[in-house]
Structure formats: structure tokens, C-alpha cells
Amino acid sequence: MRRLLFLAVSFLVVVLCVSCLAQDLAKSHDDPILRAMLAELQRSKTKLKLADVDTPYYIEYRISDVDELKVETVFGELRLQNRDHGRLLRVVVRVGNYKQDSYIGMGEGMTNVAVVDDDPAALRNELWLNTDRAYKMASEALTQKQAALKQLNVEIPVDDFAKAPAVESVQTLAHLEVMPQDWVDTLRAASALYRRDPLLQNFEASADFSVTNRYLVNTEGTIVRDGKALYNVHVNGNTQAADGMRLNRGWSFVSAAAAELPGRARIMEQAGKVIAGLKELREAPMADEDYRGPVLFAPAAAENVIDSLVSNNIVGRKPQLGAPARTTGAWSADYKSRVLPDFFSVKDDPTLTTFQGRSLIGSYAVDDDGVKAQAVSVVEKGKLVNFLMGRAPIRDFPESNGHGRAALGQSPEPAPGTLKVESSEPLKPEELKKKLIDLAKQHDQKYGYFVESLGGDLAPQVLRRVWVSDGHEELVRGGLFGELDTRSLRSDIVAAGDDSTVSNRAESIPNSIINPSMLFDELQVKRVEASKEKLPEYPAPPLSGTAP
């Protein structure tokens, strides 16, 4: 009896869930944008045909509706305040078949600005014209591709385009949740703190808040509508040392949720820390001419290393026509080989939405190829066992694993969502520092290096000596890594921390990285040889008023 009751309740729950989903999908077809896209897609399937050219086997429409607020302040005053609303449409037409089609390289299809009013007739006209142009381009591209393949005389072992099941996912639209004037006032106050240091040459505070509502339909039956918010607050300043070296420091906070944004007090506190840090850098001694020994990277610095040396090498990109390689990148020939220490594992999981209470901007449910997101184990015990894939197959990887991602108006390409790096033998921060000192002794060094933050080119922004004698730390400037590459990742990392943190990266394709501290046994750190700029010929104008 209990089993019958349980089955009855379970059946009722399933019916209710299906009913809710059906209602959402039915409601989505009342969305004027989706309705126009589906109507024009159906018309293109039946009407699109050139003489002596195959009908398209695949058509895709994607519209990105973007609402964005930008605020920039400098020296306590407003420099920019923009609220923009726009739409980009992208039309892809593929001629041929899944095995061999018209695709040649990135950028196939048509991208254009679309109307922002919800007028189905206007939108359908735009879709119609762009579909017609994309079809003609695809037919010409297929002819060129077939001619090129005859010249190369090579057998293509994988399909051009991976098949994927239809996906129906209609989510609630997203909206910006901020008060613009409050942010103008806060950012002006933060950038006004420049008065604390007359040697600052620039000090600014900015915010870039955006919401992107995405619509995606294709002839395979996929219907996707979802919304994504991105909130980015940034403080940055620069100064010059007495010898002319230009110095930069900054702080940023990036989130997918407005509720997580820092309040005015915290932003003012961080702005003050940036100013104090610039003064400390300006007065710091130069790094030694040459050093070879242990280097400890804080999580914020290690994240830049992961982004530069791992993220780009774990994606499966189709090589150029006729190229024998499996993919591109430094690890293209390292499938099933060791690329990291055996205590490291790397997984990309775009289905993960939060970590330690922080929202992850790299999360998504369906990728820009219309494929459901999947968690993918990329590196296991140091070995490269997988590549992140979109719908462009490569050797040994014939299917997508839900990692086709696109910048606004661009073609999807394989890219990470939320990359998580973990150690099976994590050490506490104090244990890592002790190990750093022990390794420095073994290398007959008076100190080891601790990297607090890195710039985009992997040049240290905040670099400290950790002295063997008593463990005290000393800030230095002008350091540069001589040999920090994928070989260093494989051979020189000897330990990692238990202090994993989140870095949300607001780039053209937003992503998140979760990683701990990393200790390298031996890296070269040398003094930068770049020529220093001249100091200003005369001092800055006097500051009016009192320092905040």
C-alpha cells in the first residue's frame, strides 16, 4: 500500500513538473522575439534554395539583448555615465552535411545590429536578409573548401559538425538591479581619495554592469532563452618611482549577483589600500638582477598562471585544413600524457553556480552551440585526459561536451566555464611558507619569493622577498620571470595550498577560476630591463580642500 502511495505521489510530481515546463515553453512562444525567430526559421527551412546549390542542412539564429550601465570616475569627478540597450543578431547557415560542410574558419555566418523594439515584422525582415546573405556566403565557402581539399589530397578523419540533441530551455529574463546615481556618488567618493597622495598620476574608480538575455533557435529543434547578469567594480591607480619606473595597482570585484556587490564602506577601504600599496611600491627597492630558486604564488597570482598556461591548452580546436595535429595549443600532442604534477586535478564545471558563497560568472545551463553544459574532468593525477569541446570535432573527440561559448555576435569556440584546480595533498598557508623557506635554504638563497599578484603578461605586480633568517617579508619592484611556461607547470610545482579562492574574469567570454596557492621549486626571477619613463617636468597642481 505504501509503495502504491509512493508511486502515485511520484507520478503526480512528474506530471506537475512537466505541466510547469509546458507552461513555460508555451509562455516563451508569446515572447515576441522568440516568436519571430521561430516563424522565420520555419520559413527559411521551406523557402531557402538556390539553383544548383544544396538546401541548408542547418540554420541557427541567435539574438543577444544587452542592457548595460557604465560609470567611470577619475580624480573625484564623473568622466562617463552611459546606459545602453542594444541587440545583436547572428545567423548561421551551413550547406553540405555533418560530415563535410561549408565551414572554413571562425566567423562564418552573419552578425548585425538588430532592432530593440519588439516588432516581429521588423525583426523577421532582419533575419530574412541576413539568412539570405549567410546562405550565399556558405555556398561559396563550400566550393572553395572542396577545391582546397582536392589540392591537399588528405582524408578528413572527423566530421565538420557534431550532431546534438534538441534542447528546450526557457528561463526567466534577467534585469539590471542597481541604482545608477548611488553608484555615481560612491565611485566619485572613492576616486576622490587620490588627494591622500600627491604623487599619484592617475586614480579612477569604475563600474560596468550588464545583463544579457540570450535567444537561440536552430533547425534541430533547439529553443533556448536565458538571462545572465555581470557586475564589475574596479579601482585602479598608477604612479612613478623616483627612477621613473611606472607602477600600477588595482582592485576589482566581479559577480553574477547584485546582492553580492560591495557596499560604499568596503569600496572606500579598498581604494585606500590601493593608494597605500602604490606608495609602498614607489618606495620599494628593485629586485635583484638574477635569482633562481623557489617562488610561492598566492591564489590571486596563481589564477593568472592557470588562465595563461592551462585554460588555452585544454580546449579542442579544430586545426587548419590538412594539418595532422589533433588540436592547437601547447598541449596539442600531450593527450594522455602528464602535463601537471601527479597531485593536481583540473575539472571544468559550468553547472556549478556558487563556490564558498560567491556566484560564478562562468556558469551556464546551455552553451552557445545549443548543447547542455557538462562537467568535464580535464586533468586527472597530472594527466591530460580530456579536451573541452564545442561542436567542431577533433580526432578522438567526435562530440561536444557543452563548452561551445561565444563572445557577443561571434562564433562559438571551445572555452572554459568554471575551471577548478585542486591538489590531493593540500598544505596550509603556514606550511607553504615554511616549505618556501626550506627550499630557499636548499638553493643557498637568502630569501624566497612570494608573488601576491600578477599582471596580464605574468609580470609580478606585488612581489615580496621572504627572508630565510626570520621569515619577514620585504616588497620589491621590477621583477620579471625568465622561464614561466607549461614546462614549469609540469616539472617545477612541488606543493599547493588548501586556500582555494574564486576569480571571476569579466572578459569577452566570462569565466571563473577556482584555484589554490602554488609553490614552484625553481623559477628564474630577473630584474626588468625595460627603459624607464621620465618623470613629469613639474609637480602636479595643488590639491584644494582637505584630504578625505
C-alpha positions as CSV (number, residue, x, y, z in Angstrom):
1,M,0.0,0.0,0.0
2,R,2.8,2.4,0.9
3,R,4.6,1.6,-2.3
4,L,1.4,2.3,-4.3
5,L,1.0,5.6,-2.5
6,F,4.6,6.5,-3.1
7,L,4.3,5.7,-6.8
8,A,1.1,7.8,-7.1
9,V,2.8,10.8,-5.4
10,S,5.9,10.4,-7.6
11,F,3.7,10.3,-10.7
12,L,1.8,13.4,-9.6
13,V,5.1,15.3,-9.0
14,V,6.3,14.3,-12.5
15,V,3.0,15.4,-14.1
16,L,3.2,18.8,-12.3
17,C,6.9,19.3,-13.4
18,V,6.0,18.5,-17.0
19,S,3.0,20.8,-16.8
20,C,5.1,23.7,-15.4
21,L,7.7,23.1,-18.2
22,A,5.0,23.1,-20.8
23,Q,3.5,26.3,-19.4
24,D,7.0,27.9,-19.6
25,L,7.5,26.8,-23.1
26,A,4.0,27.9,-24.1
27,K,4.7,31.3,-22.5
28,S,8.0,31.5,-24.3
29,H,6.2,31.4,-27.6
30,D,4.3,34.5,-26.5
31,D,7.7,36.2,-26.3
32,P,7.7,38.4,-29.5
33,I,11.4,37.8,-30.1
34,L,11.2,34.0,-29.9
35,R,8.0,34.0,-31.9
36,A,9.6,36.0,-34.7
37,M,12.8,33.8,-34.7
38,L,10.8,30.6,-34.8
39,A,8.5,31.8,-37.6
40,E,11.3,33.0,-39.8
41,L,13.3,29.8,-39.1
42,Q,10.4,27.7,-40.3
43,R,10.0,29.9,-43.4
44,S,13.8,29.6,-44.2
45,K,13.7,25.8,-43.9
46,T,11.0,25.6,-46.6
47,K,11.9,28.6,-48.9
48,L,15.7,28.9,-48.9
49,K,17.0,27.3,-52.1
50,L,19.5,28.5,-54.8
51,A,19.7,26.9,-58.2
52,D,22.4,24.2,-58.4
53,V,23.1,24.6,-54.6
54,D,22.0,22.2,-51.9
55,T,19.5,23.4,-49.4
56,P,20.9,24.2,-46.0
57,Y,21.1,21.3,-43.6
58,Y,21.5,23.5,-40.6
59,I,20.3,27.1,-39.8
60,E,20.8,28.9,-36.5
61,Y,19.5,32.2,-35.1
62,R,21.0,33.8,-32.0
63,I,20.0,37.2,-30.6
64,S,21.7,38.8,-27.6
65,D,19.8,41.6,-25.9
66,V,22.2,43.7,-23.8
67,D,21.3,46.3,-21.2
68,E,24.5,47.9,-19.8
69,L,25.4,50.7,-17.4
70,K,28.9,52.1,-17.4
71,V,30.2,54.6,-14.9
72,E,33.7,56.0,-14.8
73,T,35.1,58.5,-12.3
74,V,38.6,59.9,-12.1
75,F,40.1,62.3,-9.5
76,G,36.8,62.5,-7.7
77,E,34.7,63.6,-10.8
78,L,32.5,61.9,-13.3
79,R,34.1,61.0,-16.6
80,L,31.5,58.8,-18.2
81,Q,28.0,57.6,-17.5
82,N,26.2,55.6,-20.2
83,R,23.1,53.4,-20.1
84,D,22.9,51.5,-23.4
85,H,20.4,48.9,-24.6
86,G,21.1,47.1,-27.8
87,R,20.6,43.8,-29.7
88,L,23.0,41.7,-31.8
89,L,21.7,39.0,-34.1
90,R,23.8,36.3,-35.6
91,V,22.6,34.0,-38.4
92,V,24.5,30.8,-39.3
93,V,23.7,28.8,-42.4
94,R,25.6,25.5,-43.1
95,V,25.5,23.9,-46.5
96,G,26.5,20.3,-47.1
97,N,26.2,17.8,-44.3
98,Y,27.6,17.0,-40.9
99,K,30.5,15.1,-42.4
100,Q,31.6,17.9,-44.7
101,D,30.1,21.3,-44.8
102,S,30.7,25.0,-45.7
103,Y,32.5,25.9,-42.5
104,I,36.1,27.0,-43.2
105,G,37.1,29.0,-40.1
106,M,36.0,31.3,-37.3
107,G,33.4,34.0,-38.3
108,E,31.1,32.1,-40.6
109,G,27.6,33.4,-40.8
110,M,26.3,37.0,-40.5
111,T,26.3,39.3,-37.5
112,N,24.4,42.6,-37.4
113,V,22.8,45.1,-35.0
114,A,19.1,44.3,-34.5
115,V,16.1,46.5,-33.7
116,V,15.4,46.9,-29.9
117,D,11.7,47.3,-30.3
118,D,9.7,44.0,-30.0
119,D,8.2,44.3,-33.5
120,P,8.1,40.8,-35.0
121,A,7.8,42.1,-38.6
122,A,10.9,44.3,-38.3
123,L,12.9,41.5,-36.7
124,R,11.8,38.9,-39.2
125,N,12.9,41.2,-42.1
126,E,16.4,41.5,-40.5
127,L,16.6,37.7,-40.0
128,W,15.4,37.2,-43.6
129,L,18.1,39.4,-45.2
130,N,20.9,38.1,-43.0
131,T,19.8,34.5,-43.7
132,D,19.8,35.1,-47.4
133,R,23.4,36.6,-47.3
134,A,24.6,33.8,-45.0
135,Y,23.3,31.2,-47.4
136,K,25.1,32.7,-50.4
137,M,28.3,33.0,-48.4
138,A,28.0,29.4,-47.2
139,S,27.5,28.1,-50.8
140,E,30.6,30.0,-52.0
141,A,32.6,28.8,-49.0
142,L,31.7,25.1,-49.6
143,T,33.0,25.4,-53.2
144,Q,36.3,26.9,-52.0
145,K,36.7,24.3,-49.3
146,Q,36.1,21.4,-51.6
147,A,38.7,22.8,-54.1
148,A,41.2,23.3,-51.2
149,L,40.7,19.7,-50.0
150,K,41.4,18.4,-53.5
151,Q,44.7,20.3,-53.6
152,L,45.6,18.9,-50.2
153,N,44.6,15.4,-51.1
154,V,44.1,14.4,-47.5
155,E,41.5,12.3,-45.8
156,I,39.5,14.1,-43.1
157,P,39.1,11.6,-40.2
158,V,36.4,13.6,-38.3
159,D,33.1,15.3,-39.1
160,D,32.9,19.1,-39.6
161,F,30.0,19.5,-37.3
162,A,28.9,17.3,-34.4
163,K,25.2,16.2,-34.1
164,A,23.5,17.3,-30.9
165,P,20.0,16.5,-29.5
166,A,17.4,19.3,-29.4
167,V,17.3,21.3,-26.2
168,E,14.3,23.3,-24.9
169,S,15.3,25.6,-22.0
170,V,13.3,28.7,-21.4
171,Q,14.4,30.7,-18.3
172,T,13.3,33.9,-16.7
173,L,14.7,37.1,-18.3
174,A,17.3,38.9,-16.3
175,H,17.2,42.6,-15.4
176,L,19.8,45.1,-14.0
177,E,19.3,45.6,-10.3
178,V,21.3,48.8,-9.5
179,M,20.6,52.4,-8.7
180,P,22.8,54.4,-11.1
181,Q,23.0,57.6,-9.0
182,D,24.1,55.7,-5.9
183,W,27.0,54.2,-7.8
184,V,28.0,57.6,-9.3
185,D,28.2,59.0,-5.8
186,T,30.2,56.1,-4.4
187,L,32.7,55.9,-7.3
188,R,33.2,59.7,-7.2
189,A,34.0,59.5,-3.5
190,A,36.4,56.5,-4.0
191,S,38.3,58.2,-6.8
192,A,38.5,61.4,-4.7
193,L,40.8,59.7,-2.3
194,Y,43.6,60.5,-4.7
195,R,44.1,63.6,-2.5
196,R,45.8,61.4,0.0
197,D,48.9,61.1,-2.2
198,P,50.1,64.0,-4.4
199,L,52.4,61.7,-6.3
200,L,49.6,59.7,-7.9
201,Q,49.4,60.3,-11.6
202,N,46.0,58.6,-12.1
203,F,43.4,57.3,-9.8
204,E,40.0,56.1,-11.0
205,A,37.0,54.1,-9.9
206,S,34.6,52.5,-12.4
207,A,31.6,50.1,-12.7
208,D,30.4,48.1,-15.6
209,F,27.1,46.4,-15.0
210,S,25.4,44.4,-17.8
211,V,22.6,42.0,-18.4
212,T,22.5,39.8,-21.5
213,N,19.3,38.0,-22.4
214,R,20.1,35.3,-25.0
215,Y,17.7,33.8,-27.5
216,L,18.8,30.7,-29.5
217,V,16.9,28.6,-32.0
218,N,18.0,26.2,-34.7
219,T,16.6,23.7,-37.2
220,E,17.5,20.8,-35.0
221,G,14.6,21.9,-32.7
222,T,16.6,23.7,-30.0
223,I,14.9,26.6,-28.3
224,V,16.8,28.5,-25.6
225,R,16.1,31.7,-23.7
226,D,18.1,32.7,-20.7
227,G,19.5,35.7,-18.9
228,K,22.9,36.4,-17.4
229,A,24.0,39.4,-15.2
230,L,27.5,40.6,-14.7
231,Y,28.5,43.2,-12.2
232,N,32.1,44.6,-12.2
233,V,33.5,47.2,-9.9
234,H,37.1,48.4,-10.4
235,V,39.6,50.7,-8.7
236,N,42.9,51.5,-10.3
237,G,45.8,53.9,-9.9
238,N,49.4,54.5,-11.1
239,T,52.4,56.4,-10.0
240,Q,56.1,56.6,-10.8
241,A,59.1,55.7,-8.6
242,A,62.0,58.2,-8.3
243,D,63.9,56.4,-11.1
244,G,60.9,56.8,-13.5
245,M,59.5,53.2,-13.2
246,R,55.8,53.3,-13.8
247,L,53.8,51.4,-11.2
248,N,50.2,50.2,-11.2
249,R,47.9,48.7,-8.6
250,G,44.2,47.9,-8.7
251,W,41.3,46.1,-7.0
252,S,38.2,44.7,-8.6
253,F,35.1,42.8,-7.7
254,V,33.1,40.8,-10.2
255,S,29.9,39.0,-9.5
256,A,26.8,37.5,-11.2
257,A,24.6,38.8,-8.4
258,A,23.8,42.4,-7.5
259,A,23.3,41.3,-3.8
260,E,27.0,40.4,-3.5
261,L,28.3,43.8,-4.6
262,P,30.4,45.5,-2.0
263,G,29.0,48.5,-0.2
264,R,30.3,52.0,-0.1
265,A,32.4,51.4,3.0
266,R,34.3,48.4,1.5
267,I,34.9,50.2,-1.8
268,M,36.4,53.2,0.1
269,E,38.5,50.8,2.2
270,Q,39.9,49.0,-0.9
271,A,40.6,52.3,-2.7
272,G,42.6,53.4,0.3
273,K,44.6,50.1,0.2
274,V,45.4,50.7,-3.5
275,I,46.7,54.2,-2.7
276,A,48.8,52.8,0.3
277,G,50.1,50.0,-1.9
278,L,51.2,52.4,-4.6
279,K,53.2,54.4,-2.1
280,E,54.8,51.3,-0.7
281,L,55.7,50.1,-4.3
282,R,57.2,53.6,-5.1
283,E,59.5,53.4,-2.1
284,A,60.4,49.7,-2.5
285,P,63.9,48.6,-3.7
286,M,64.4,47.0,-7.1
287,A,64.5,43.2,-7.4
288,D,68.0,41.6,-7.7
289,E,69.5,41.3,-11.2
290,D,69.1,37.5,-11.2
291,Y,67.5,34.9,-8.9
292,R,66.9,31.2,-9.3
293,G,65.0,29.5,-6.6
294,P,61.6,28.8,-5.0
295,V,58.6,31.0,-5.7
296,L,55.3,30.9,-3.9
297,F,52.2,32.2,-5.8
298,A,49.2,33.4,-3.8
299,P,45.8,32.2,-5.2
300,A,45.2,35.6,-6.9
301,A,48.6,35.3,-8.7
302,A,48.3,31.5,-9.4
303,E,45.0,32.2,-11.1
304,N,46.7,34.3,-13.7
305,V,49.2,31.4,-14.3
306,I,46.3,29.0,-14.7
307,D,44.5,31.3,-17.1
308,S,47.6,31.9,-19.3
309,L,49.1,28.4,-19.3
310,V,46.2,26.0,-18.7
311,S,42.9,27.5,-20.0
312,N,44.2,28.0,-23.5
313,N,45.7,24.5,-23.8
314,I,42.7,22.3,-22.6
315,V,40.4,23.3,-25.4
316,G,39.9,21.2,-28.5
317,R,40.1,23.5,-31.5
318,K,39.9,22.0,-35.0
319,P,43.3,22.7,-36.7
320,Q,43.6,24.1,-40.2
321,L,42.6,22.1,-43.2
322,G,45.1,19.3,-43.8
323,A,47.0,19.8,-40.5
324,P,47.9,16.4,-38.9
325,A,47.7,17.7,-35.3
326,R,44.7,16.8,-33.1
327,T,44.2,20.3,-31.9
328,T,46.1,23.6,-31.4
329,G,47.9,24.9,-28.3
330,A,50.9,23.8,-26.3
331,W,49.3,20.6,-25.2
332,S,48.1,19.5,-28.6
333,A,50.4,16.4,-28.6
334,D,50.0,15.7,-24.9
335,Y,46.7,13.8,-24.8
336,K,47.0,11.0,-22.1
337,S,50.4,12.4,-21.1
338,R,51.4,14.2,-17.8
339,V,51.1,18.0,-18.0
340,L,50.9,18.8,-14.3
341,P,52.2,17.2,-11.1
342,D,50.5,14.0,-10.2
343,F,48.8,15.5,-7.2
344,F,46.9,18.0,-9.4
345,S,43.5,17.6,-11.0
346,V,41.6,20.0,-13.2
347,K,37.8,20.0,-13.9
348,D,35.7,22.4,-15.7
349,D,32.1,22.5,-14.4
350,P,29.8,25.2,-15.8
351,T,26.9,23.7,-13.9
352,L,28.5,25.0,-10.7
353,T,26.8,28.3,-9.8
354,T,28.4,29.2,-6.5
355,F,31.6,28.5,-4.5
356,Q,32.1,29.5,-0.9
357,G,29.1,31.8,-1.1
358,R,30.3,33.6,-4.3
359,S,28.4,33.5,-7.5
360,L,30.3,32.2,-10.5
361,I,30.0,34.2,-13.8
362,G,31.3,31.2,-15.7
363,S,28.2,29.1,-15.0
364,Y,25.6,28.3,-17.7
365,A,23.0,25.6,-18.4
366,V,23.2,25.5,-22.2
367,D,26.2,26.6,-24.2
368,D,26.2,28.9,-27.3
369,D,26.0,25.8,-29.6
370,G,22.7,24.8,-28.0
371,V,24.3,21.9,-26.1
372,K,23.6,21.2,-22.4
373,A,26.5,22.2,-20.1
374,Q,28.6,19.3,-18.7
375,A,31.2,18.9,-16.0
376,V,34.4,17.6,-17.7
377,S,37.4,16.2,-15.9
378,V,40.3,17.5,-17.9
379,V,43.4,16.6,-15.9
380,E,43.5,13.6,-13.6
381,K,46.5,12.9,-11.4
382,G,48.5,15.2,-13.6
383,K,47.5,13.5,-16.9
384,L,45.6,15.3,-19.7
385,V,42.6,13.0,-20.2
386,N,40.1,15.4,-22.0
387,F,39.6,18.5,-24.0
388,L,36.8,21.0,-23.7
389,M,34.7,20.6,-26.8
390,G,32.2,22.6,-28.8
391,R,30.5,21.2,-31.9
392,A,33.6,21.2,-34.1
393,P,35.0,17.6,-33.6
394,I,38.7,16.7,-33.5
395,R,40.5,13.4,-33.5
396,D,39.3,11.1,-30.6
397,F,36.6,13.7,-29.7
398,P,33.7,13.4,-32.1
399,E,31.1,15.1,-29.9
400,S,30.5,18.3,-27.9
401,N,30.8,18.2,-24.2
402,G,28.9,21.5,-23.8
403,H,31.7,24.0,-23.9
404,G,31.0,25.9,-27.1
405,R,31.0,29.6,-26.0
406,A,30.8,32.8,-27.9
407,A,31.6,36.4,-27.4
408,L,28.8,38.8,-28.3
409,G,28.0,38.4,-32.0
410,Q,30.8,35.9,-32.6
411,S,31.1,32.2,-33.5
412,P,31.2,29.8,-30.6
413,E,34.5,28.3,-29.8
414,P,35.5,25.8,-27.1
415,A,36.3,27.7,-23.8
416,P,36.2,27.1,-20.1
417,G,33.2,28.0,-17.9
418,T,34.2,27.4,-14.3
419,L,37.7,25.9,-14.1
420,K,38.5,24.2,-10.8
421,V,42.1,23.3,-9.9
422,E,42.7,21.0,-6.9
423,S,45.5,19.3,-5.1
424,S,45.2,15.9,-3.5
425,E,47.9,16.9,-1.0
426,P,47.0,20.4,0.1
427,L,49.1,22.3,2.6
428,K,48.0,25.1,5.0
429,P,49.4,28.6,4.2
430,E,51.8,28.5,7.1
431,E,53.1,25.1,5.9
432,L,53.6,26.5,2.4
433,K,55.6,29.5,3.7
434,K,57.8,27.1,5.8
435,K,58.4,24.9,2.7
436,L,59.3,28.0,0.7
437,I,61.9,28.9,3.3
438,D,63.3,25.4,3.5
439,L,63.6,25.3,-0.3
440,A,65.4,28.6,-0.3
441,K,67.9,27.2,2.2
442,Q,68.5,24.2,-0.1
443,H,69.1,26.6,-3.0
444,D,71.6,28.6,-0.9
445,Q,69.4,31.7,-1.2
446,K,68.9,34.3,1.5
447,Y,65.3,34.6,0.7
448,G,62.5,33.0,-1.4
449,Y,59.9,35.0,-3.4
450,F,56.2,35.3,-2.7
451,V,54.0,36.7,-5.5
452,E,50.9,38.4,-4.3
453,S,49.5,39.5,-7.7
454,L,50.4,39.4,-11.4
455,G,49.7,41.5,-14.4
456,G,48.2,40.2,-17.6
457,D,51.6,39.4,-19.1
458,L,52.5,37.3,-16.0
459,A,54.8,40.1,-14.7
460,P,54.7,40.4,-10.9
461,Q,52.7,43.4,-9.7
462,V,53.3,42.7,-6.0
463,L,56.4,40.7,-5.3
464,R,57.9,40.1,-1.8
465,R,61.1,38.6,-0.6
466,V,60.6,36.1,2.3
467,W,63.8,36.1,4.3
468,V,65.2,32.8,5.4
469,S,66.7,34.3,8.6
470,D,63.4,35.2,10.3
471,G,60.6,34.9,7.7
472,H,59.9,38.6,7.4
473,E,58.7,39.9,4.1
474,E,60.1,42.8,2.0
475,L,58.3,44.3,-1.0
476,V,60.4,44.7,-4.2
477,R,59.6,46.1,-7.6
478,G,60.8,45.5,-11.1
479,G,60.9,41.7,-11.1
480,L,60.3,39.6,-14.2
481,F,60.0,35.8,-14.7
482,G,62.5,34.4,-17.1
483,E,61.0,30.9,-17.6
484,L,57.4,30.5,-16.6
485,D,55.8,28.2,-19.1
486,T,54.0,24.9,-19.5
487,R,57.2,23.0,-18.8
488,S,57.4,24.8,-15.4
489,L,53.9,23.7,-14.6
490,R,54.8,20.1,-15.3
491,S,58.2,19.9,-13.6
492,D,58.6,22.7,-11.0
493,I,55.4,22.8,-8.9
494,V,56.1,20.9,-5.7
495,A,53.1,21.9,-3.5
496,A,49.7,23.6,-3.4
497,G,47.5,25.1,-0.7
498,D,44.2,24.4,0.8
499,D,43.2,28.1,0.3
500,S,41.2,27.9,-3.0
501,T,39.6,31.2,-3.9
502,V,37.3,32.3,-6.7
503,S,38.3,34.6,-9.5
504,N,35.5,35.8,-11.8
505,R,37.0,37.0,-15.0
506,A,34.9,39.6,-16.9
507,E,36.3,39.0,-20.3
508,S,34.7,38.8,-23.8
509,I,33.7,35.2,-22.7
510,P,33.1,35.4,-19.0
511,N,34.7,32.6,-16.9
512,S,35.5,31.7,-13.4
513,I,38.7,30.0,-12.0
514,I,38.9,28.3,-8.6
515,N,42.4,27.6,-7.5
516,P,44.8,27.4,-4.5
517,S,48.3,28.8,-3.9
518,M,51.1,27.1,-5.8
519,L,54.7,26.6,-4.8
520,F,57.4,26.3,-7.5
521,D,60.7,24.6,-6.6
522,E,62.7,26.7,-9.0
523,L,61.9,29.7,-11.2
524,Q,64.1,32.4,-12.6
525,V,63.3,36.0,-11.4
526,K,65.3,38.7,-13.0
527,R,65.3,42.5,-12.9
528,V,63.2,44.1,-15.7
529,E,65.3,45.7,-18.4
530,A,62.6,47.9,-19.8
531,S,63.6,51.6,-20.1
532,K,62.1,53.8,-17.5
533,E,60.0,56.8,-18.4
534,K,60.9,60.3,-17.5
535,L,59.2,61.9,-14.5
536,P,56.9,64.9,-15.1
537,E,59.0,68.1,-15.5
538,Y,57.0,69.9,-12.9
539,P,54.7,68.9,-10.0
540,A,51.0,68.3,-10.1
541,P,48.6,71.2,-9.4
542,P,47.9,71.9,-5.7
543,L,45.1,70.0,-4.1
544,S,42.2,72.0,-3.0
545,G,40.4,71.2,0.2
546,T,41.5,68.7,2.8
547,A,42.3,65.0,2.3
548,P,39.3,62.7,2.8
